[in-house]
Amino acid sequence: MSGPATTQTATPTTSTATPATDAATSTAATPETAPLGPEALVDAATYADVLNFYAWQTQLLDDGHADRWALTFTEDAVFGQRTSPGRVFSGNSPAERRGREVIATSARAGVERHAQDDVVRRHWIGQVAIYAGPQPGTVQTRFYALIVETARGQRPTFHLSTTGQDVLVRAEGTWLVQERWITHDDAA
């Protein structure tokens, strides 16, 4: 399974933005930088296509397929987390991870830790806004993500509330994450 099969592409609006290299130059949509008005939003088919991608992507990770999940990122992807100081991530990963292999290594460490702890983790993404991206064949997204954890025999617990911002690129018939920034609500 290489991802949801679709043929829709985004119709981007004109932009002078360039691909981001760090948080300071990110092209991911924020409330301050997101285009305003319905003309900036993507068409319904692209919207559905991106939601399908997110459902498939999060289920890969939640089902423990860290390496397949990492393949949903570009080779040079950036995955950054804005969080409270001193937070430690799976495998002692840095808050900003660059490159698919670094992202995969971090994801594997998290999946292994949850398996050892006998914890099921679920990501829930909602309130997704999707805008035409900074380059042709790209979209920008902004969403809320909740993480719920359930230890064997226990009630589910709410683990984390975040806001996510992605730049997705169309490649090989699916979307890939070029840039992802997750802001933890406790650090906002």
Backbone as numpy.savetxt, mean C-alpha at the origin, in Angstrom:
# Nx Ny Nz CAx CAy CAz Cx Cy Cz
-1.15 -17.42 -10.06 -1.99 -16.24 -10.06 -1.10 -15.00 -10.06
-1.23 -14.20 -11.09 -0.39 -13.02 -11.18 -1.14 -11.76 -10.83
-2.30 -11.87 -10.30 -3.10 -10.71 -9.94 -4.37 -10.68 -10.75
-5.24 -9.79 -10.40 -6.51 -9.72 -11.11 -6.28 -9.35 -12.56
-6.93 -10.06 -13.46 -6.81 -9.77 -14.88 -7.76 -8.66 -15.24
-7.21 -7.57 -15.75 -8.03 -6.44 -16.13 -7.43 -5.77 -17.35
-8.23 -4.95 -17.99 -7.73 -4.23 -19.16 -7.87 -2.73 -19.01
-8.38 -2.26 -17.89 -8.60 -0.83 -17.70 -7.30 -0.14 -17.33
-7.14 1.10 -17.80 -6.02 1.92 -17.39 -6.54 3.28 -16.97
-5.77 3.96 -16.17 -6.17 5.28 -15.71 -5.96 6.30 -16.80
-6.80 7.29 -16.81 -6.63 8.41 -17.71 -6.12 9.57 -16.87
-4.77 9.78 -16.85 -4.22 10.79 -15.96 -4.51 12.21 -16.44
-4.52 13.12 -15.48 -4.61 14.53 -15.81 -3.21 15.08 -15.95
-3.08 16.29 -16.42 -1.76 16.90 -16.59 -1.14 17.16 -15.24
0.15 16.83 -15.10 0.86 17.06 -13.85 2.31 17.33 -14.15
2.94 18.15 -13.33 4.37 18.41 -13.47 5.17 17.66 -12.44
4.52 16.80 -11.66 5.20 16.04 -10.61 6.13 15.01 -11.21
7.18 14.69 -10.48 8.11 13.64 -10.89 8.08 12.54 -9.87
8.54 11.31 -10.24 8.52 10.22 -9.26 9.28 10.60 -8.00
8.76 10.17 -6.88 9.35 10.53 -5.58 10.54 9.66 -5.25
11.43 10.23 -4.45 12.57 9.47 -3.95 12.58 9.40 -2.44
11.82 10.24 -1.77 11.72 10.18 -0.32 10.45 10.88 0.14
10.22 10.83 1.44 8.98 11.40 1.98 8.83 12.87 1.63
9.92 13.61 1.60 9.84 15.04 1.34 9.41 15.32 -0.09
9.72 14.42 -1.02 9.37 14.65 -2.43 8.34 13.66 -2.93
7.60 13.05 -2.02 6.61 12.05 -2.39 5.56 12.61 -3.34
5.15 11.78 -4.31 4.06 12.16 -5.20 2.75 11.53 -4.77
2.74 10.81 -3.66 1.50 10.22 -3.16 0.55 11.33 -2.68
-0.73 11.15 -2.96 -1.73 12.17 -2.63 -1.88 12.33 -1.12
-1.89 13.55 -0.66 -2.17 13.88 0.73 -3.33 14.87 0.71
-3.96 15.12 1.86 -5.05 16.11 1.84 -4.58 17.47 1.31
-3.32 17.80 1.54 -2.80 19.08 1.08 -2.46 19.09 -0.41
-2.12 17.93 -0.97 -1.66 17.89 -2.37 -2.61 17.19 -3.32
-3.63 16.52 -2.80 -4.55 15.80 -3.68 -5.29 16.78 -4.58
-5.47 16.41 -5.85 -6.25 17.28 -6.74 -7.67 17.43 -6.19
-8.25 18.58 -6.37 -9.60 18.82 -5.88 -10.60 18.70 -7.01
-11.78 18.25 -6.69 -12.86 18.19 -7.67 -12.98 16.85 -8.34
-14.18 16.56 -8.84 -14.44 15.26 -9.44 -13.64 15.01 -10.71
-13.18 16.07 -11.39 -12.41 15.87 -12.62 -11.06 15.20 -12.36
-10.58 15.22 -11.11 -9.31 14.61 -10.78 -9.43 13.13 -10.45
-10.65 12.67 -10.17 -10.86 11.27 -9.81 -10.85 10.39 -11.06
-10.48 9.14 -10.89 -10.46 8.20 -12.01 -11.87 7.73 -12.33
-12.02 7.10 -13.49 -13.32 6.57 -13.90 -13.68 5.34 -13.06
-14.94 4.94 -13.13 -15.46 3.85 -12.30 -14.75 2.52 -12.57
-14.40 2.25 -13.81 -13.74 0.98 -14.13 -12.34 0.92 -13.51
-11.61 2.03 -13.57 -10.28 2.07 -12.95 -10.41 1.96 -11.44
-11.40 2.63 -10.87 -11.63 2.56 -9.43 -11.84 1.11 -9.00
-12.72 0.41 -9.68 -12.99 -1.00 -9.36 -11.74 -1.86 -9.53
-10.97 -1.58 -10.57 -9.75 -2.32 -10.85 -8.74 -2.17 -9.70
-8.58 -0.94 -9.22 -7.64 -0.69 -8.12 -8.14 -1.34 -6.83
-9.43 -1.27 -6.55 -9.96 -1.94 -5.35 -9.73 -3.45 -5.42
-9.90 -4.02 -6.61 -9.62 -5.45 -6.80 -8.15 -5.75 -6.48
-7.27 -4.89 -6.97 -5.83 -5.05 -6.71 -5.57 -5.03 -5.21
-6.13 -4.06 -4.49 -5.91 -3.98 -3.05 -6.43 -5.21 -2.32
-7.60 -5.70 -2.71 -8.15 -6.91 -2.07 -7.20 -8.09 -2.27
-6.75 -8.27 -3.50 -5.83 -9.37 -3.81 -4.52 -9.20 -3.06
-3.97 -7.99 -3.06 -2.67 -7.74 -2.44 -2.72 -7.99 -0.93
-3.73 -7.46 -0.25 -3.77 -7.63 1.21 -4.02 -9.08 1.59
-4.81 -9.79 0.80 -5.04 -11.21 1.10 -3.78 -12.03 0.92
-2.93 -11.68 -0.04 -1.65 -12.38 -0.17 -0.85 -12.29 1.13
-0.73 -11.07 1.66 0.05 -10.88 2.88 -0.63 -11.54 4.07
-1.93 -11.33 4.20 -2.65 -11.90 5.35 -2.64 -13.42 5.34
-2.54 -14.03 4.16 -2.49 -15.49 4.06 -1.06 -16.03 4.14
-0.08 -15.14 4.40 1.29 -15.57 4.65 2.17 -15.69 3.42
1.74 -15.16 2.29 2.52 -15.25 1.05 3.37 -14.00 0.86
4.35 -13.81 1.73 5.14 -12.58 1.74 5.88 -12.35 0.43
6.45 -13.40 -0.14 7.21 -13.21 -1.39 6.29 -12.86 -2.55
5.14 -13.49 -2.63 4.18 -13.15 -3.69 3.64 -11.74 -3.47
3.41 -11.36 -2.21 2.97 -10.00 -1.89 4.01 -8.99 -2.34
5.28 -9.28 -2.09 6.35 -8.35 -2.47 6.41 -8.16 -3.99
5.98 -9.15 -4.75 5.97 -9.02 -6.21 4.93 -8.01 -6.69
4.07 -7.52 -5.78 3.10 -6.49 -6.15 3.71 -5.09 -6.03
5.00 -5.01 -5.76 5.75 -3.76 -5.71 6.73 -3.72 -6.87
7.04 -2.53 -7.36 8.06 -2.40 -8.41 9.42 -2.76 -7.83
10.37 -3.06 -8.69 11.73 -3.40 -8.23 12.32 -2.30 -7.36
12.03 -1.04 -7.71 12.61 0.10 -6.99 11.63 0.77 -6.04
10.62 0.04 -5.62 9.56 0.61 -4.77 10.10 1.16 -3.46
9.34 2.09 -2.91 9.60 2.63 -1.58 8.39 2.31 -0.72
8.64 1.77 0.48 7.59 1.51 1.46 8.02 2.22 2.74
7.33 3.29 3.07 7.70 4.06 4.26 6.57 4.10 5.26
6.95 4.18 6.54 5.96 4.30 7.60 6.32 5.50 8.47
5.34 6.37 8.64 5.49 7.52 9.54 4.83 7.10 10.85
5.62 7.03 11.89 5.11 6.49 13.15 5.78 7.18 14.32
5.38 6.82 15.51 5.99 7.42 16.69 7.45 6.98 16.80
8.30 7.84 17.35 9.72 7.53 17.47 9.96 6.26 18.28
10.97 5.51 17.89 11.36 4.33 18.63 10.60 3.07 18.28
9.66 3.15 17.37 8.89 1.95 17.01 9.82 0.96 16.29
9.69 -0.31 16.63 10.49 -1.36 16.01 9.59 -2.17 15.08
10.03 -2.39 13.85 9.26 -3.14 12.87 9.79 -4.57 12.77
9.01 -5.43 12.13 9.39 -6.83 11.96 10.81 -6.95 11.40
11.58 -7.83 12.00 12.94 -8.07 11.52 13.84 -6.87 11.68
13.50 -5.96 12.60 14.26 -4.73 12.80 14.39 -3.92 11.52
13.37 -3.98 10.68 13.36 -3.23 9.43 13.34 -1.74 9.72
13.95 -0.95 8.84 13.85 0.50 9.01 12.44 0.97 8.68
12.11 2.18 9.11 10.78 2.74 8.83 10.60 2.98 7.33
11.69 3.20 6.61 11.62 3.37 5.16 12.41 2.25 4.49
11.71 1.48 3.66 12.33 0.34 2.98 12.36 0.64 1.48
13.51 0.44 0.86 13.67 0.72 -0.57 14.03 -0.55 -1.31
13.27 -0.82 -2.35 13.53 -1.98 -3.19 12.68 -3.17 -2.80
12.26 -3.92 -3.83 11.37 -5.06 -3.62 11.96 -6.10 -2.67
13.26 -6.37 -2.79 13.85 -7.42 -1.95 13.87 -7.01 -0.48
14.15 -5.76 -0.20 14.13 -5.28 1.19 12.71 -5.35 1.74
11.74 -4.97 0.92 10.33 -5.04 1.32 9.94 -6.50 1.59
10.39 -7.41 0.73 10.08 -8.84 0.90 10.69 -9.38 2.19
11.92 -9.02 2.48 12.60 -9.49 3.69 11.83 -9.06 4.94
11.39 -7.81 4.96 10.62 -7.31 6.09 9.28 -8.04 6.21
8.61 -8.25 5.08 7.32 -8.94 5.10 7.47 -10.38 5.59
8.51 -11.07 5.13 8.75 -12.45 5.59 8.94 -12.49 7.10
9.69 -11.53 7.64 9.93 -11.50 9.09 8.61 -11.33 9.84
7.73 -10.47 9.33 6.43 -10.27 9.98 5.57 -11.51 9.91
5.52 -12.13 8.74 4.72 -13.36 8.58 5.23 -14.46 9.50
6.55 -14.61 9.58 7.14 -15.63 10.45 6.82 -15.35 11.92
6.91 -14.08 12.32 6.62 -13.73 13.72 5.18 -14.05 14.07
4.25 -13.71 13.18 2.84 -13.98 13.47 2.56 -15.48 13.49
3.22 -16.24 12.64 3.04 -17.70 12.65 3.57 -18.28 13.96
4.74 -17.83 14.41 5.30 -18.30 15.67 4.39 -17.96 16.85
3.78 -16.78 16.80 2.90 -16.34 17.89 1.49 -16.90 17.74
1.23 -17.64 16.65 -0.08 -18.22 16.37 -1.16 -17.13 16.31
-0.82 -16.06 15.57 -1.70 -14.90 15.42 -2.09 -14.74 13.95
-3.38 -14.57 13.71 -3.87 -14.26 12.37 -4.01 -12.75 12.28
-3.47 -12.17 11.22 -3.54 -10.72 11.03 -4.34 -10.43 9.77
-5.23 -9.45 9.87 -6.05 -9.03 8.73 -5.93 -7.52 8.54
-5.70 -7.13 7.29 -5.68 -5.71 6.91 -7.02 -5.38 6.28
-7.61 -4.27 6.70 -8.89 -3.83 6.15 -8.68 -2.44 5.58
-8.86 -2.29 4.28 -8.66 -1.02 3.59 -10.01 -0.45 3.20
-10.21 0.83 3.47 -11.47 1.48 3.11 -11.29 2.96 2.86
-12.40 3.62 2.51 -12.42 5.06 2.21 -11.35 5.40 1.18
-11.27 4.60 0.12 -10.23 4.75 -0.89 -10.59 5.85 -1.88
-9.71 6.83 -2.00 -9.84 7.88 -3.03 -8.74 7.61 -4.05
-9.10 7.63 -5.33 -8.13 7.31 -6.39 -8.13 8.45 -7.40
-6.94 8.99 -7.61 -6.74 10.13 -8.50 -5.83 9.73 -9.66
-5.96 10.44 -10.76 -5.01 10.26 -11.85 -3.61 10.54 -11.31
-2.64 9.75 -11.76 -1.29 9.84 -11.22 -0.44 10.93 -11.85
0.79 11.05 -11.33 1.70 12.09 -11.80 2.29 11.80 -13.18
2.22 10.56 -13.62 2.74 10.16 -14.93 1.68 9.33 -15.64
1.73 9.25 -16.97 0.78 8.37 -17.68 0.88 6.94 -17.15
-0.27 6.26 -17.03 -0.28 4.88 -16.56 -0.11 4.73 -15.07
-0.29 5.83 -14.31 -0.19 5.77 -12.86 -1.45 6.33 -12.23
-1.68 5.93 -10.99 -2.73 6.53 -10.16 -2.14 6.80 -8.79
-2.75 7.76 -8.09 -2.43 8.04 -6.70 -3.63 7.61 -5.87
-3.38 7.01 -4.73 -4.49 6.63 -3.86 -4.24 7.15 -2.46
-5.32 7.33 -1.75 -5.28 7.67 -0.33 -6.38 6.85 0.32
-6.05 6.17 1.42 -7.00 5.25 2.05 -6.74 5.15 3.53
-7.72 4.58 4.23 -7.55 4.23 5.64 -7.33 2.72 5.70
-6.46 2.29 6.60 -6.23 0.86 6.79 -6.26 0.55 8.28
-7.00 -0.49 8.61 -7.07 -1.00 9.97 -6.45 -2.38 9.99
-5.77 -2.71 11.08 -5.19 -4.04 11.24 -5.81 -4.67 12.48
-6.34 -5.88 12.27 -6.96 -6.65 13.35 -6.13 -7.92 13.53
-5.84 -8.28 14.78 -5.10 -9.51 15.07 -5.96 -10.43 15.94
-5.86 -11.72 15.64 -6.59 -12.72 16.41 -5.63 -13.85 16.79
-5.38 -14.00 18.09 -4.58 -15.13 18.57 -5.51 -16.34 18.69
-4.95 -17.52 18.48 -5.75 -18.74 18.56 -6.52 -18.80 19.88
-7.84 -19.02 19.75 -8.70 -19.16 20.92 -9.06 -17.84 21.60
-8.64 -16.73 21.03 -8.89 -15.43 21.63 -9.83 -14.59 20.77
-10.30 -13.52 21.32 -11.13 -12.56 20.57 -10.21 -11.69 19.71
-10.71 -11.22 18.58 -9.90 -10.30 17.76 -9.58 -9.02 18.53
-8.40 -8.48 18.28 -8.02 -7.21 18.88 -7.65 -6.23 17.77
-7.98 -4.99 18.03 -7.64 -3.92 17.11 -6.17 -3.59 17.32
-5.36 -3.70 16.27 -3.92 -3.50 16.40 -3.48 -2.10 15.99
-3.99 -1.59 14.87 -3.44 -0.35 14.33 -4.43 0.33 13.42
-4.42 1.66 13.44 -5.21 2.47 12.53 -4.26 3.39 11.79
-4.37 3.44 10.45 -3.42 4.20 9.64 -4.11 4.90 8.48
-3.37 5.81 7.87 -3.73 6.39 6.58 -2.64 5.98 5.60
-3.04 5.49 4.44 -2.07 5.08 3.43 -2.15 5.97 2.21
-1.01 6.14 1.57 -0.91 6.90 0.33 -0.01 6.13 -0.62
-0.53 5.79 -1.78 0.23 5.02 -2.77 0.34 5.75 -4.09
1.39 5.42 -4.80 1.47 5.68 -6.24 1.54 4.29 -6.87
0.56 3.97 -7.71 0.51 2.69 -8.40 0.84 2.89 -9.87
1.55 1.92 -10.44 1.86 1.95 -11.87 1.28 0.71 -12.53
0.85 0.87 -13.76 0.29 -0.24 -14.52 1.44 -0.98 -15.22
1.54 -2.28 -14.98 2.61 -3.08 -15.59 2.15 -4.51 -15.74
2.38 -5.08 -16.89 2.10 -6.49 -17.15 0.66 -6.87 -16.79
-0.29 -6.00 -17.10 -1.70 -6.31 -16.90 -2.22 -6.16 -15.49
-1.43 -5.61 -14.58 -1.89 -5.40 -13.21 -1.29 -4.11 -12.68
-1.64 -3.76 -11.48 -1.05 -2.61 -10.81 0.11 -3.08 -9.96
1.11 -2.22 -9.82 2.22 -2.44 -8.90 2.40 -1.19 -8.05
2.79 -1.38 -6.81 3.03 -0.24 -5.92 4.43 0.28 -6.20
4.51 1.54 -6.60 5.81 2.19 -6.79 6.24 2.88 -5.50
5.25 3.38 -4.79 5.53 4.14 -3.58 4.36 3.97 -2.61
4.68 3.65 -1.36 3.64 3.52 -0.33 4.14 4.21 0.94
3.29 5.09 1.47 3.57 5.76 2.74 2.40 5.49 3.67
2.69 4.92 4.82 1.68 4.61 5.82 1.94 5.49 7.03
0.92 6.26 7.42 1.04 7.11 8.61 0.19 6.50 9.72
0.85 6.14 10.81 0.14 5.58 11.95 -0.60 6.72 12.65
-1.84 6.47 13.02 -2.65 7.52 13.62 -2.06 8.05 14.92
-1.30 7.22 15.63 -0.68 7.71 16.89 0.47 8.65 16.63
0.89 8.77 15.37 1.99 9.68 15.04 1.53 10.88 14.24
0.24 10.88 13.88 -0.27 11.96 13.02 -0.33 13.28 13.74
